[in-house]
Amino acid sequence: MSKFTIAERRLIQDIVSTLTIKRIPDAEIIKQVYNQTNKTVTRQTLSNLRQSLKKESARWYQELKQGEYQYLHEFKERINEIMDLQKKTHEIIDNNENNPAIQLNAIPELHKLNITPSNYLV
């Protein structure tokens, strides 16, 4: 496809991918490409485009899959961090039974820590 501009190449890729999904025959795809670009493509070009689209899709899927695991790992780390802060806040409350001012300040902070995980789940 070296005889096409970048814009034409992108348009042809869009046409091929859209019509391939709809299971349109190659001859019709070639006609559609010609109608929109006034340039002819071969069946080999269509085949090459389909292969590159498959590779691009597989690469995109792998990146998405890898990103999902990274997201889940970060999410788990954040939840663990919040649980540790909750534990420390409970310790502050329990260790300051004789000082109600500290307890009163710690309770709203504990409430905030309890609300944060629920925001992740919504």
Secondary structure, DSSP 8 states (H G I E B T S, - for coil): -TTS-HHHHHHHHHHHHHHHHTT--HHHHHHHHHHHHS----HHHHHHHHHHHHHHHHHHHHHHHHHHHHHHHHHHHHHHHHHHHHHHHHHHHHHTTT-HHHHHHHHHHHHHHHHHHHHHH-
